[in-house]
């Protein structure tokens, strides 16, 4: 596993351990001075390249990113990802199977 660069470490240090008080994207943007896209990109790198267990909670008012500390938190973080995958798969299958000649 590669060592974290300065930005990755900075962002990781801002993430709380556990789901109780996740840190919203807007707050991470404000604390770092980076764009939404940059913060999300670094979070993606932390997860995909560095295997950091970072989850996101999408329920208001307690939404944001957090470091997963147990299986319950892992399942909460995985639920929206699994749902999104299923919806995107369904959409891709419909587009793939649509008869273009009749449109």
CORHU-V898917 format. One record per residue. N is the residue number from 1. RES is the residue in one small letter. SS is DSSP state (alpha for helix, beta for strand, coil for the rest). PSI is psi in radians with two decimals (999 if undefined). BURIAL is # if it has 16 or more other C-alpha atoms within 10 Angstrom, else .. Layout:
[[N/RES/SS/PSI/BURIAL] [N/RES/SS/PSI/BURIAL]]
This chain:
[[1/x/coil/2.31/.] [2/x/coil/2.70/.] [3/x/coil/2.56/.] [4/x/coil/2.45/.] [5/x/coil/3.10/.] [6/x/alpha/-0.80/.] [7/x/alpha/-0.75/.] [8/x/alpha/-0.78/#] [9/x/alpha/-0.71/.] [10/x/alpha/-0.79/.] [11/x/alpha/-0.74/#] [12/x/alpha/-0.69/#] [13/x/alpha/-0.38/.] [14/x/alpha/-0.22/#] [15/x/coil/2.27/#] [16/x/coil/2.62/#] [17/x/beta/2.21/#] [18/x/coil/2.83/#] [19/x/coil/-0.14/#] [20/x/coil/-0.74/.] [21/x/coil/1.25/.] [22/x/coil/2.66/#] [23/x/beta/2.06/#] [24/x/coil/2.65/#] [25/x/alpha/-0.77/#] [26/x/alpha/-0.68/.] [27/x/alpha/-0.71/.] [28/x/alpha/-0.69/#] [29/x/alpha/-0.79/#] [30/x/alpha/-0.76/.] [31/x/alpha/-0.60/.] [32/x/alpha/-0.47/.] [33/x/coil/0.16/.] [34/x/coil/2.93/.] [35/x/coil/2.85/.] [36/x/alpha/-0.81/.] [37/x/alpha/-0.73/.] [38/x/alpha/-0.78/.] [39/x/alpha/-0.83/#] [40/x/alpha/-0.65/.] [41/x/alpha/-0.72/.] [42/x/alpha/-0.68/#] [43/x/alpha/-0.74/#] [44/x/alpha/-0.78/.] [45/x/alpha/-0.73/.] [46/x/alpha/-0.67/#] [47/x/alpha/-0.92/.] [48/x/alpha/-0.76/.] [49/x/coil/-0.72/.] [50/x/coil/0.00/.] [51/x/coil/0.64/.] [52/x/coil/2.35/.] [53/x/coil/1.30/#] [54/x/beta/2.24/#] [55/x/beta/2.94/#] [56/x/beta/2.49/#] [57/x/beta/2.30/#] [58/x/coil/0.22/.] [59/x/coil/2.18/.] [60/x/coil/2.55/.] [61/x/coil/0.06/.] [62/x/coil/0.94/.] [63/x/coil/2.77/#] [64/x/beta/-3.02/#] [65/x/beta/2.63/#] [66/x/beta/2.84/#] [67/x/beta/2.14/#] [68/x/coil/2.27/#] [69/x/coil/-0.16/.] [70/x/coil/3.03/.] [71/x/alpha/-0.61/.] [72/x/alpha/-0.79/.] [73/x/alpha/-0.67/#] [74/x/alpha/-0.80/#] [75/x/alpha/-0.67/.] [76/x/alpha/-0.72/#] [77/x/alpha/-0.57/#] [78/x/alpha/-0.51/.] [79/x/alpha/-0.91/.] [80/x/alpha/-0.54/.] [81/x/alpha/-0.77/.] [82/x/alpha/-0.75/.] [83/x/alpha/-0.76/.] [84/x/alpha/-0.72/.] [85/x/alpha/-0.78/.] [86/x/alpha/-0.74/.] [87/x/alpha/-0.71/.] [88/x/alpha/-0.65/.] [89/x/alpha/-0.78/.] [90/x/alpha/-0.78/.] [91/x/alpha/-0.77/.] [92/x/alpha/-0.70/.] [93/x/alpha/-0.72/.] [94/x/alpha/-0.78/.] [95/x/alpha/-0.75/.] [96/x/alpha/-0.63/.] [97/x/alpha/-0.04/.] [98/x/coil/2.32/.] [99/x/coil/1.91/.] [100/x/alpha/-0.42/.] [101/x/alpha/-0.51/.] [102/x/alpha/0.07/.] [103/x/coil/999/.]]
